[in-house]
Amino acid sequence: MSDPRLVRLPLASETAIGARCSLADVLRAPFPSPRGAYLHVPFCRHKCHYCDFYSLVEREGEDRQEAFVARLEEELAAVSERLEPGAVEIETVFIGGGTPTLLRVPLLRRMLRSVRRWLPLAPSGRLEWTVEANPETVDEEVAATLVEGGVNRVSLGAQSFTPRLLRALEREHPIESVGRALAALRGAGISNLNLDLIFAVPGSTLEDWRHDLDAALALAPTHLSAYGLTYEPNTPLAVRRDRGEVAAIEEDLEAAMYEAACGRLATAGYERYEISNWSRPGLACRHNLLYWRNASWLAFGPSASGHLAGLRFKVVPRLGEWLETSGTPALAEWEQLDASGTFGEELMLGLRLVEGIDAAWLESRLARHDDAGSRRRAIAAATADGRLEEVAGRVRLTPRGTLLANTVLEDLV
Ligand code: SF4
């Protein structure tokens, strides 16, 4: 539901090793202390044609929600037994999907209780617990269930406030449902609220995008994520584009939309802290910061990706196959990064952040890991042509480099 760059850090090489390999087979107990946990709920009411997250629409008469929650509980219990005794408290939980709020309320309640039961969560004052939701799935009962379960942040997939563009995205919710969902959540006591927006939708104009930004701001979220539409390989949208049925908008217009977001959101008092993420001061998403700072997090549920002390792994993706597994999460892919690979990821992730990376740290790592000098040359080239800069001891993307971020980051990995 949110952008794949947030939750799906790809493995550097895909090592398929079969469903019988579990996290416990790959990682000796006790597992190193994680700082966060991600849980993936795969159910959706409708499959949006641009989406390449693992999610499914159940067929008529099919109902695997209860089986899903039961297996998730088993994963949580099995991992919990293997955590280091006195493990560091988990400070962030993110339940994404799919559409987690499509779970029936008793099952949603049961899943939240199980997270509390099995994971060493920080006390509520220090815990950020986010659930993703589609606007039309949130009512007073769902909002109360989330609060009762300990959730204190919700990320809503608004995407657009222009009916024509919602149809172009194959999104089903009525525009008013976003305001209704926010009111229900605020009424229940959740005030930390993100809206996801998508720009560069086929057929959209700069005026459409300005309207969407203003409509989102009128709802006063604490956080906004704005991503340009991507044509992920093999999605129905990409197939339609390749057939000439849909035209991607011009790159210059997409860049103008991004710049419009930067200007409008800054004027409204939102701080950009990552390429595509803005928040009220102090309310950056702490869970996503774990990803960008290359910290460790657990992963549960089909297709979820995790990272523990240099081990990157992805849980088996298909619900049917996942339901047949037992014990700790069964892995579809995993890779233990070497020191140079870890350094490459730290660069790629850290430079997405507006704060950039510490220049002294960068220099010490380059001296240790960059024998061939390729990364040093890439940094020098990006600095010389104005895509990277060093300011007050931090190396970061310039405004121009932010627009061209992929060209910088790919060279560094
Ligand atoms: S609701 Fe979100 S996760 Fe589900 S298909 Fe649409 S974009 Fe994908």
Residues whose N, C-alpha, C, O or C-beta is under 5 A from the ligand:
A	BS01	SF4	M1 C44 H46 K47 C48 C51 F53 S55 G97 G98
